[in-house]
Amino acid sequence: MKKIRSDRLKEAVFIYCAIYTLTTIITGIGCLISGINKQPSGSWPDIMRALIVFIGLAAYLLSKYLPIKNVILQALIVYVPTMAFAIFTVWLSQYIEPLAENAYRDAFLNYTDLFILASVTVAIVKRYENKEKFQA
């Protein structure tokens, strides 16, 4: 049991670090291409990126490890609280800097797109793992 927890923790930390690093590098390159050498809002974009990556990772891990057979029910159980947390994060960010006019809509659309992509990825991985179990 401890080995399973340890493996899951290692997987979560690795995925989090990889996604955060990639998004930071891509954002940095985009800023440099645009001619922005320093972020005018300081470290807040990095903190927000860390929160959003955490929410996405939580959704992925819940999708992968929640022991619910019904795929639609599992998706709803994962999507609703993680989407609410994403919207709450956007709401909180208004106290740091003003929100864009379409901030909530953009957060909803971007999160939903990524959630669908992650759900499809988890479904493919689970199907592949099940085929291996039956063949072994």
DSSP file (Angstrom, degrees, kcal/mol; ACC not computed):
  #  RESIDUE AA STRUCTURE BP1 BP2  ACC     N-H-->O    O-->H-N    N-H-->O    O-->H-N    TCO  KAPPA ALPHA  PHI   PSI    X-CA   Y-CA   Z-CA
    1    1 A M     >        0   0    0      0, 0.0     4,-2.1     0, 0.0     5,-0.2   0.000 360.0 360.0 360.0 -41.7    0.0    0.0    0.0
    2    2 A K  H  >  +     0   0    0      1,-0.2     4,-2.6     2,-0.2     5,-0.2   0.873 360.0  54.2 -65.6 -35.4    2.8    2.4    0.9
    3    3 A K  H  > S+     0   0    0      2,-0.2     4,-2.7     1,-0.2    -1,-0.2   0.897 107.2  50.6 -65.1 -39.7    4.5    1.6   -2.5
    4    4 A I  H  > S+     0   0    0      2,-0.2     4,-2.5     1,-0.2    -2,-0.2   0.937 112.6  46.1 -63.5 -46.2    1.3    2.5   -4.4
    5    5 A R  H  X S+     0   0    0     -4,-2.1     4,-2.6     1,-0.2    -2,-0.2   0.916 113.1  50.1 -61.5 -42.9    1.1    5.8   -2.5
    6    6 A S  H  X S+     0   0    0     -4,-2.6     4,-2.5     2,-0.2    -2,-0.2   0.914 111.4  48.1 -62.9 -43.6    4.8    6.5   -3.1
    7    7 A D  H  X S+     0   0    0     -4,-2.7     4,-2.4     2,-0.2    -1,-0.2   0.907 113.0  48.1 -63.8 -42.0    4.5    5.7   -6.9
    8    8 A R  H  X S+     0   0    0     -4,-2.5     4,-2.6     2,-0.2    -2,-0.2   0.894 111.9  49.7 -66.4 -39.4    1.4    7.9   -7.2
    9    9 A L  H  X S+     0   0    0     -4,-2.6     4,-2.7     2,-0.2     5,-0.2   0.922 111.2  49.0 -65.1 -43.6    3.1   10.8   -5.3
   10   10 A K  H  X S+     0   0    0     -4,-2.5     4,-2.5     2,-0.2    -2,-0.2   0.918 112.1  49.2 -60.9 -43.2    6.2   10.5   -7.5
   11   11 A E  H  X S+     0   0    0     -4,-2.4     4,-2.7     2,-0.2     5,-0.2   0.929 112.3  48.1 -61.3 -45.6    4.0   10.5  -10.6
   12   12 A A  H  X S+     0   0    0     -4,-2.6     4,-2.6     1,-0.2    -2,-0.2   0.923 113.3  46.5 -63.1 -45.5    2.1   13.6   -9.4
   13   13 A V  H  X S+     0   0    0     -4,-2.7     4,-2.6     2,-0.2     5,-0.2   0.916 113.6  49.1 -65.0 -42.6    5.3   15.5   -8.5
   14   14 A F  H  X S+     0   0    0     -4,-2.5     4,-2.6    -5,-0.2    -2,-0.2   0.941 113.4  45.4 -61.8 -48.2    6.9   14.6  -11.9
   15   15 A I  H  X S+     0   0    0     -4,-2.7     4,-2.8     2,-0.2     5,-0.3   0.926 113.6  50.3 -62.5 -44.7    3.8   15.6  -13.9
   16   16 A Y  H  X S+     0   0    0     -4,-2.6     4,-2.7    -5,-0.2     5,-0.3   0.945 113.2  45.0 -58.9 -49.6    3.4   18.9  -11.9
   17   17 A C  H  X S+     0   0    0     -4,-2.6     4,-2.5    -5,-0.2     5,-0.2   0.906 114.1  49.4 -62.8 -42.1    7.1   19.8  -12.4
   18   18 A A  H  X S+     0   0    0     -4,-2.6     4,-2.5    -5,-0.2    -2,-0.2   0.940 114.8  42.9 -64.3 -47.7    7.1   19.0  -16.1
   19   19 A I  H  X S+     0   0    0     -4,-2.8     4,-2.8     2,-0.2     5,-0.2   0.921 115.6  48.8 -66.5 -43.3    3.9   20.9  -16.9
   20   20 A Y  H  X S+     0   0    0     -4,-2.7     4,-2.2    -5,-0.3    -1,-0.2   0.920 112.9  48.0 -63.1 -42.9    4.9   23.9  -14.8
   21   21 A T  H  X S+     0   0    0     -4,-2.5     4,-2.6    -5,-0.3     5,-0.2   0.937 113.3  47.3 -63.0 -47.0    8.4   24.0  -16.3
   22   22 A L  H  X S+     0   0    0     -4,-2.5     4,-2.7     1,-0.2     5,-0.2   0.928 113.4  47.2 -61.7 -45.5    7.0   23.7  -19.9
   23   23 A T  H  X S+     0   0    0     -4,-2.8     4,-2.4     1,-0.2    -1,-0.2   0.877 112.9  49.9 -66.0 -35.0    4.4   26.4  -19.3
   24   24 A T  H  X S+     0   0    0     -4,-2.2     4,-2.6    -5,-0.2    -2,-0.2   0.915 112.7  46.4 -67.8 -42.8    6.9   28.7  -17.7
   25   25 A I  H  X S+     0   0    0     -4,-2.6     4,-2.6     2,-0.2     5,-0.2   0.929 114.0  47.6 -64.9 -45.0    9.4   28.3  -20.6
   26   26 A I  H  X S+     0   0    0     -4,-2.7     4,-2.4     2,-0.2    -2,-0.2   0.920 113.9  47.4 -63.1 -43.3    6.7   28.8  -23.2
   27   27 A T  H  X S+     0   0    0     -4,-2.4     4,-2.5    -5,-0.2    -1,-0.2   0.920 112.1  50.4 -63.1 -43.4    5.4   31.9  -21.5
   28   28 A G  H  X S+     0   0    0     -4,-2.6     4,-2.5     2,-0.2    -2,-0.2   0.909 111.1  47.9 -61.5 -43.4    8.9   33.3  -21.1
   29   29 A I  H  X S+     0   0    0     -4,-2.6     4,-2.6     2,-0.2    -1,-0.2   0.915 111.3  51.5 -63.2 -42.6    9.7   32.7  -24.8
   30   30 A G  H  X S+     0   0    0     -4,-2.4     4,-1.8    -5,-0.2    -2,-0.2   0.903 110.7  48.1 -60.7 -41.7    6.4   34.4  -25.7
   31   31 A C  H  X>S+     0   0    0     -4,-2.5     5,-3.0     2,-0.2     4,-0.6   0.919 112.0  49.1 -64.9 -43.5    7.2   37.4  -23.5
   32   32 A L  H ><5S+     0   0    0     -4,-2.5     3,-0.9     1,-0.2    -2,-0.2   0.899 110.1  50.6 -64.3 -40.2   10.7   37.7  -25.0
   33   33 A I  H 3<5S+     0   0    0     -4,-2.6    -1,-0.2     1,-0.2    -2,-0.2   0.872 110.4  51.0 -63.2 -36.0    9.4   37.5  -28.5
   34   34 A S  H 3<5S-     0   0    0     -4,-1.8    -1,-0.2    -5,-0.2    -2,-0.2   0.554 121.7-109.5 -78.1  -7.5    6.9   40.3  -27.6
   35   35 A G  T <<5S+     0   0    0     -3,-0.9     2,-0.7    -4,-0.6    -3,-0.2   0.622  72.8 138.3  90.2  13.5    9.7   42.4  -26.3
   36   36 A I      < +     0   0    0     -5,-3.0    -1,-0.3    -6,-0.2    -2,-0.1  -0.840  21.4 172.1 -96.2 115.1    8.8   42.1  -22.6
   37   37 A N        +     0   0    0     -2,-0.7     2,-0.4     1,-0.2    -1,-0.2   0.750  67.9  30.2 -92.6 -27.1   11.9   41.6  -20.5
   38   38 A K  S    S-     0   0    0     -7,-0.1    -1,-0.2    -6,-0.0     3,-0.0  -0.977  81.6-116.9-133.4 146.0   10.3   41.9  -17.0
   39   39 A Q    >   -     0   0    0     -2,-0.4     3,-1.5     1,-0.2    -3,-0.0  -0.717  18.5-152.2 -81.5 122.1    6.8   41.0  -15.8
   40   40 A P  T 3  S+     0   0    0      0, 0.0    -1,-0.2     0, 0.0     3,-0.1   0.780  94.0  53.7 -65.7 -24.5    5.1   44.2  -14.6
   41   41 A S  T >  S-     0   0    0      1,-0.3     3,-1.2    -3,-0.0     2,-0.2   0.264 100.5-141.6 -95.9  13.8    3.0   42.4  -12.1
   42   42 A G  T <   -     0   0    0     -3,-1.5    -1,-0.3     1,-0.2     4,-0.2  -0.415  62.5 -17.1  72.0-135.6    5.9   40.6  -10.4
   43   43 A S  T 3> S+     0   0    0      1,-0.2     4,-2.1    -2,-0.2     3,-0.5   0.491 107.1  96.6 -88.8  -5.1    5.5   37.0   -9.3
   44   44 A W  H <> S+     0   0    0     -3,-1.2     4,-2.8     1,-0.2     5,-0.2   0.880  80.8  53.7 -58.4 -41.5    1.7   36.8   -9.4
   45   45 A P  H  > S+     0   0    0      0, 0.0     4,-2.4     0, 0.0    -1,-0.2   0.893 109.4  50.1 -60.7 -35.3    1.5   35.3  -12.9
   46   46 A D  H  > S+     0   0    0     -3,-0.5     4,-2.2    -4,-0.2    -2,-0.2   0.904 111.3  48.1 -66.6 -40.7    3.9   32.5  -11.7
   47   47 A I  H  X S+     0   0    0     -4,-2.1     4,-2.1     2,-0.2    -1,-0.2   0.915 112.8  48.0 -65.7 -42.6    1.7   31.9   -8.6
   48   48 A M  H  X S+     0   0    0     -4,-2.8     4,-2.6     2,-0.2    -2,-0.2   0.904 110.6  51.6 -64.8 -40.5   -1.5   31.8  -10.7
   49   49 A R  H  X S+     0   0    0     -4,-2.4     4,-2.7    -5,-0.2     5,-0.2   0.911 108.7  51.8 -61.1 -42.0    0.2   29.4  -13.2
   50   50 A A  H  X S+     0   0    0     -4,-2.2     4,-2.1     1,-0.2    -1,-0.2   0.904 110.8  47.8 -61.8 -41.6    1.2   27.1  -10.3
   51   51 A L  H  X S+     0   0    0     -4,-2.1     4,-2.4     2,-0.2    -2,-0.2   0.924 112.6  47.9 -64.8 -44.1   -2.4   27.1   -9.1
   52   52 A I  H  X S+     0   0    0     -4,-2.6     4,-2.4     2,-0.2    -2,-0.2   0.902 111.8  49.5 -65.8 -40.3   -3.8   26.3  -12.5
   53   53 A V  H  X S+     0   0    0     -4,-2.7     4,-2.7     1,-0.2    -1,-0.2   0.905 110.2  52.3 -63.8 -39.8   -1.3   23.5  -13.1
   54   54 A F  H  X S+     0   0    0     -4,-2.1     4,-2.7    -5,-0.2    -2,-0.2   0.913 109.1  49.2 -61.1 -43.0   -2.2   22.1   -9.6
   55   55 A I  H  X S+     0   0    0     -4,-2.4     4,-2.3     2,-0.2    -2,-0.2   0.929 112.6  47.6 -62.8 -44.9   -5.9   22.1  -10.5
   56   56 A G  H  X S+     0   0    0     -4,-2.4     4,-2.3     1,-0.2    -2,-0.2   0.906 112.2  49.1 -62.8 -41.6   -5.2   20.4  -13.8
   57   57 A L  H  X S+     0   0    0     -4,-2.7     4,-2.9     2,-0.2     5,-0.2   0.907 109.4  52.4 -64.5 -41.5   -3.0   17.8  -12.1
   58   58 A A  H  X S+     0   0    0     -4,-2.7     4,-2.6     1,-0.2     5,-0.2   0.914 109.9  49.0 -60.2 -42.5   -5.7   17.2   -9.5
   59   59 A A  H  X S+     0   0    0     -4,-2.3     4,-2.4     2,-0.2    -2,-0.2   0.920 112.2  48.5 -62.9 -43.6   -8.3   16.6  -12.2
   60   60 A Y  H  X S+     0   0    0     -4,-2.3     4,-2.3     2,-0.2    -2,-0.2   0.942 113.9  45.2 -62.1 -48.3   -5.9   14.2  -14.0
   61   61 A L  H  X S+     0   0    0     -4,-2.9     4,-2.6     1,-0.2     5,-0.2   0.891 113.0  50.2 -66.7 -39.1   -5.1   12.2  -10.9
   62   62 A L  H  X S+     0   0    0     -4,-2.6     4,-2.1    -5,-0.2    -1,-0.2   0.928 111.9  48.9 -62.6 -43.0   -8.7   12.0   -9.8
   63   63 A S  H  < S+     0   0    0     -4,-2.4    -2,-0.2    -5,-0.2    -1,-0.2   0.889 115.9  43.5 -62.3 -38.8   -9.7   10.8  -13.3
   64   64 A K  H  < S+     0   0    0     -4,-2.3    -2,-0.2    -5,-0.2    -1,-0.2   0.875 125.4  28.3 -76.4 -37.6   -7.0    8.2  -13.3
   65   65 A Y  H  < S+     0   0    0     -4,-2.6    -2,-0.2    -5,-0.2    -3,-0.2   0.502  83.2 112.1-110.2  -4.5   -7.4    6.8   -9.7
   66   66 A L     <  -     0   0    0     -4,-2.1     2,-2.1    -5,-0.2     8,-0.0  -0.578  65.9-136.1 -70.8 125.0  -11.0    7.4   -8.8
   67   67 A P        +     0   0    0      0, 0.0     2,-0.5     0, 0.0    -1,-0.1  -0.304  59.7 126.9 -83.3  58.7  -12.5    3.8   -8.6
   68   68 A I        -     0   0    0     -2,-2.1     6,-0.1     1,-0.1    -2,-0.1  -0.967  43.7-163.0-116.9 125.2  -15.7    4.6  -10.4
   69   69 A K        +     0   0    0     -2,-0.5     2,-0.6     4,-0.0    -1,-0.1   0.860  69.9  85.6 -75.8 -36.9  -16.7    2.4  -13.3
   70   70 A N     >  -     0   0    0      1,-0.2     4,-2.5     2,-0.1     5,-0.2  -0.555  66.2-159.1 -71.8 113.1  -19.2    4.7  -14.9
   71   71 A V  H  > S+     0   0    0     -2,-0.6     4,-2.5     1,-0.2    -1,-0.2   0.878  87.9  49.1 -64.3 -40.9  -17.1    7.1  -17.1
   72   72 A I  H  > S+     0   0    0      2,-0.2     4,-2.3     1,-0.2    -1,-0.2   0.925 113.0  46.9 -67.1 -44.4  -19.7    9.8  -17.3
   73   73 A L  H  > S+     0   0    0      2,-0.2     4,-2.5     1,-0.2    -2,-0.2   0.912 112.8  50.2 -62.4 -42.8  -20.3    9.9  -13.5
   74   74 A Q  H  X S+     0   0    0     -4,-2.5     4,-2.0     1,-0.2     5,-0.2   0.921 109.5  51.0 -61.8 -44.1  -16.6    9.9  -12.9
   75   75 A A  H  X S+     0   0    0     -4,-2.5     4,-3.3     1,-0.2     5,-0.2   0.913 112.0  47.0 -60.8 -43.3  -16.1   12.8  -15.3
   76   76 A L  H  X S+     0   0    0     -4,-2.3     4,-2.2     1,-0.2    -1,-0.2   0.912 110.2  52.2 -64.5 -42.6  -18.8   14.8  -13.6
   77   77 A I  H  < S+     0   0    0     -4,-2.5    -1,-0.2     1,-0.2    -2,-0.2   0.850 119.0  36.8 -64.3 -33.6  -17.4   14.0  -10.1
   78   78 A V  H  X S+     0   0    0     -4,-2.0     4,-1.5    -5,-0.2     5,-0.2   0.898 117.8  49.4 -82.3 -44.0  -14.0   15.2  -11.2
   79   79 A Y  H  X S+     0   0    0     -4,-3.3     4,-3.0    -5,-0.2     5,-0.3   0.918 104.1  55.6 -66.6 -47.1  -15.1   18.1  -13.5
   80   80 A V  H  X S+     0   0    0     -4,-2.2     4,-2.3    -5,-0.2    -1,-0.2   0.936 113.1  37.0 -59.7 -53.8  -17.5   20.0  -11.2
   81   81 A P  H  > S+     0   0    0      0, 0.0     4,-2.1     0, 0.0    -1,-0.2   0.895 119.6  48.0 -69.0 -35.7  -15.2   20.6   -8.2
   82   82 A T  H  X S+     0   0    0     -4,-1.5     4,-2.0     2,-0.2    -2,-0.2   0.882 112.8  48.7 -71.8 -35.2  -12.1   21.2  -10.2
   83   83 A M  H  X S+     0   0    0     -4,-3.0     4,-2.6    -5,-0.2     5,-0.2   0.917 110.8  51.3 -65.6 -42.4  -13.9   23.6  -12.5
   84   84 A A  H  X S+     0   0    0     -4,-2.3     4,-2.5    -5,-0.3    -2,-0.2   0.900 109.9  49.7 -60.7 -40.5  -15.3   25.4   -9.5
   85   85 A F  H  X S+     0   0    0     -4,-2.1     4,-2.1     2,-0.2    -1,-0.2   0.882 110.0  50.9 -66.2 -38.0  -11.8   25.7   -8.1
   86   86 A A  H  X S+     0   0    0     -4,-2.0     4,-2.0     2,-0.2    -2,-0.2   0.929 112.5  45.5 -64.4 -45.1  -10.6   27.1  -11.4
   87   87 A I  H  X S+     0   0    0     -4,-2.6     4,-2.6     1,-0.2    -2,-0.2   0.898 111.8  52.6 -64.8 -40.1  -13.3   29.7  -11.4
   88   88 A F  H  X S+     0   0    0     -4,-2.5     4,-2.7    -5,-0.2    -1,-0.2   0.883 107.3  52.8 -61.6 -38.9  -12.7   30.5   -7.8
   89   89 A T  H  X S+     0   0    0     -4,-2.1     4,-1.7     2,-0.2    -1,-0.2   0.906 109.9  47.7 -63.5 -42.1   -9.0   31.0   -8.6
   90   90 A V  H  X S+     0   0    0     -4,-2.0     4,-0.7     2,-0.2    -2,-0.2   0.926 111.3  51.4 -63.3 -44.3  -10.0   33.5  -11.4
   91   91 A W  H >< S+     0   0    0     -4,-2.6     3,-1.1     1,-0.2     4,-0.3   0.918 109.9  49.4 -59.1 -44.6  -12.3   35.3   -8.9
   92   92 A L  H >< S+     0   0    0     -4,-2.7     3,-1.8     1,-0.2     4,-0.2   0.849 101.0  64.5 -63.4 -33.6   -9.5   35.6   -6.4
   93   93 A S  H >X S+     0   0    0     -4,-1.7     4,-2.3     1,-0.3     3,-1.5   0.701  83.8  75.6 -67.4 -17.1   -7.1   37.0   -8.9
   94   94 A Q  T << S+     0   0    0     -3,-1.1    -1,-0.3    -4,-0.7    -2,-0.2   0.754  90.0  58.4 -64.9 -20.9   -9.3   40.0   -9.3
   95   95 A Y  T <4 S+     0   0    0     -3,-1.8    -1,-0.3    -4,-0.3    -2,-0.2   0.588 109.2  44.3 -82.4  -9.7   -7.9   41.2   -6.0
   96   96 A I  T <4 S-     0   0    0     -3,-1.5    -2,-0.2     1,-0.4    -1,-0.1   0.839 133.1 -12.1 -97.2 -48.4   -4.4   41.1   -7.4
   97   97 A E  S  < S-     0   0    0     -4,-2.3    -1,-0.4     0, 0.0   -56,-0.0  -0.981  86.8 -79.8-150.9 155.9   -5.0   42.7  -10.8
   98   98 A P        -     0   0    0      0, 0.0     2,-0.2     0, 0.0    -3,-0.1  -0.248  47.8-120.6 -61.3 142.8   -8.1   43.6  -12.8
   99   99 A L        -     0   0    0     -5,-0.1     2,-0.0     1,-0.1    -8,-0.0  -0.509  25.5-108.5 -81.0 150.5   -9.7   40.8  -14.7
  100  100 A A    >   -     0   0    0     -2,-0.2     3,-1.6     1,-0.1     4,-0.3  -0.341  36.0-104.8 -68.4 161.0  -10.1   40.9  -18.5
  101  101 A E  T 3  S+     0   0    0      1,-0.3     3,-0.2     2,-0.1     4,-0.1   0.861 121.3  34.3 -57.8 -38.0  -13.7   41.4  -19.7
  102  102 A N  T 3> S+     0   0    0      1,-0.2     4,-3.0     2,-0.1    -1,-0.3  -0.031  80.2 125.7-107.0  29.4  -14.0   37.7  -20.7
  103  103 A A  H <> S+     0   0    0     -3,-1.6     4,-2.5     1,-0.2     5,-0.2   0.905  76.2  43.1 -59.0 -46.7  -11.9   36.2  -17.9
  104  104 A Y  H  > S+     0   0    0     -4,-0.3     4,-2.5    -3,-0.2    -1,-0.2   0.911 115.8  48.2 -68.5 -41.2  -14.6   33.8  -16.6
  105  105 A R  H  > S+     0   0    0      2,-0.2     4,-2.8     1,-0.2     5,-0.2   0.933 113.4  47.9 -63.3 -45.5  -15.6   32.7  -20.1
  106  106 A D  H  X S+     0   0    0     -4,-3.0     4,-3.0     1,-0.2     5,-0.3   0.911 111.8  49.6 -62.3 -42.8  -12.0   32.2  -21.1
  107  107 A A  H  X S+     0   0    0     -4,-2.5     4,-2.5    -5,-0.3     5,-0.3   0.919 112.4  48.4 -62.1 -43.1  -11.3   30.2  -17.9
  108  108 A F  H  X S+     0   0    0     -4,-2.5     4,-2.5     2,-0.2    -2,-0.2   0.947 115.8  42.6 -61.5 -49.5  -14.4   28.0  -18.6
  109  109 A L  H  X S+     0   0    0     -4,-2.8     4,-2.4     2,-0.2    -2,-0.2   0.925 117.1  45.9 -66.7 -45.1  -13.5   27.4  -22.2
  110  110 A N  H  X S+     0   0    0     -4,-3.0     4,-2.2    -5,-0.2     5,-0.2   0.921 115.8  45.6 -65.0 -43.6   -9.8   26.8  -21.6
  111  111 A Y  H  X S+     0   0    0     -4,-2.5     4,-2.7    -5,-0.3    -2,-0.2   0.918 112.6  50.7 -66.7 -41.9  -10.4   24.5  -18.6
  112  112 A T  H  X S+     0   0    0     -4,-2.5     4,-2.5    -5,-0.3    -2,-0.2   0.917 110.4  49.7 -63.0 -42.9  -13.1   22.6  -20.4
  113  113 A D  H  X S+     0   0    0     -4,-2.4     4,-2.2     1,-0.2    -1,-0.2   0.937 114.3  44.4 -60.6 -46.5  -10.9   22.0  -23.4
  114  114 A L  H  X S+     0   0    0     -4,-2.2     4,-2.7     1,-0.2    -2,-0.2   0.867 111.4  54.0 -66.9 -35.3   -8.0   20.8  -21.3
  115  115 A F  H  X S+     0   0    0     -4,-2.7     4,-2.8     2,-0.2    -1,-0.2   0.924 109.0  48.2 -64.8 -43.1  -10.3   18.6  -19.2
  116  116 A I  H  X S+     0   0    0     -4,-2.5     4,-2.4     2,-0.2    -2,-0.2   0.925 112.4  49.2 -62.5 -43.9  -11.6   16.9  -22.3
  117  117 A L  H  X S+     0   0    0     -4,-2.2     4,-2.1     1,-0.2    -2,-0.2   0.925 113.6  45.9 -60.9 -45.4   -8.1   16.3  -23.5
  118  118 A A  H  X S+     0   0    0     -4,-2.7     4,-2.7     2,-0.2    -2,-0.2   0.889 111.6  52.4 -65.4 -39.3   -7.0   14.9  -20.2
  119  119 A S  H  X S+     0   0    0     -4,-2.8     4,-2.5     2,-0.2    -2,-0.2   0.909 109.7  47.9 -64.2 -42.1  -10.1   12.7  -20.0
  120  120 A V  H  X S+     0   0    0     -4,-2.4     4,-2.3     2,-0.2    -1,-0.2   0.911 111.9  51.0 -64.3 -41.3   -9.5   11.3  -23.4
  121  121 A T  H  X S+     0   0    0     -4,-2.1     4,-2.5     2,-0.2    -2,-0.2   0.929 111.5  46.9 -61.2 -46.2   -5.9   10.6  -22.4
  122  122 A V  H  X S+     0   0    0     -4,-2.7     4,-2.9     1,-0.2     5,-0.2   0.904 111.0  52.3 -63.0 -41.6   -6.9    8.9  -19.2
  123  123 A A  H  X S+     0   0    0     -4,-2.5     4,-2.3     2,-0.2    -1,-0.2   0.905 111.0  47.0 -61.9 -41.7   -9.5    6.8  -21.1
  124  124 A I  H  X S+     0   0    0     -4,-2.3     4,-2.4     2,-0.2    -2,-0.2   0.922 113.2  48.4 -65.7 -43.8   -6.9    5.7  -23.6
  125  125 A V  H  X S+     0   0    0     -4,-2.5     4,-2.6     2,-0.2    -2,-0.2   0.927 112.9  47.9 -62.7 -45.3   -4.4    4.8  -20.8
  126  126 A K  H  X S+     0   0    0     -4,-2.9     4,-2.5     2,-0.2    -1,-0.2   0.906 111.9  49.6 -63.4 -41.2   -7.0    2.9  -18.9
  127  127 A R  H  X S+     0   0    0     -4,-2.3     4,-2.1    -5,-0.2    -1,-0.2   0.917 112.1  48.2 -63.5 -42.6   -8.1    1.0  -22.0
  128  128 A Y  H  X S+     0   0    0     -4,-2.4     4,-1.9     2,-0.2    -2,-0.2   0.911 112.1  49.1 -63.7 -43.5   -4.5    0.1  -22.8
  129  129 A E  H  X S+     0   0    0     -4,-2.6     4,-1.9     1,-0.2    -2,-0.2   0.885 110.2  51.4 -64.3 -38.6   -3.8   -1.0  -19.2
  130  130 A N  H  X S+     0   0    0     -4,-2.5     4,-2.0     2,-0.2    -1,-0.2   0.890 107.8  52.0 -65.9 -39.2   -7.0   -3.2  -19.2
  131  131 A K  H  X S+     0   0    0     -4,-2.1     4,-1.8     1,-0.2    -1,-0.2   0.900 109.3  50.5 -63.3 -40.1   -5.9   -4.9  -22.5
  132  132 A E  H  X S+     0   0    0     -4,-1.9     4,-1.5     1,-0.2    -1,-0.2   0.887 108.7  52.1 -64.8 -38.4   -2.5   -5.7  -20.9
  133  133 A K  H  < S+     0   0    0     -4,-1.9    -1,-0.2     1,-0.2    -2,-0.2   0.903 111.5  46.1 -64.5 -41.1   -4.2   -7.2  -17.9
  134  134 A F  H  < S+     0   0    0     -4,-2.0    -1,-0.2     1,-0.2    -2,-0.2   0.811 113.5  49.0 -73.5 -29.3   -6.4   -9.5  -20.0
  135  135 A Q  H  <        0   0    0     -4,-1.8    -1,-0.2     1,-0.2    -2,-0.2   0.728 360.0 360.0 -80.6 -22.8   -3.5  -10.6  -22.2
  136  136 A A     <        0   0    0     -4,-1.5    -1,-0.2    -5,-0.2    -2,-0.2   0.479 360.0 360.0 -78.4 360.0   -1.2  -11.4  -19.3
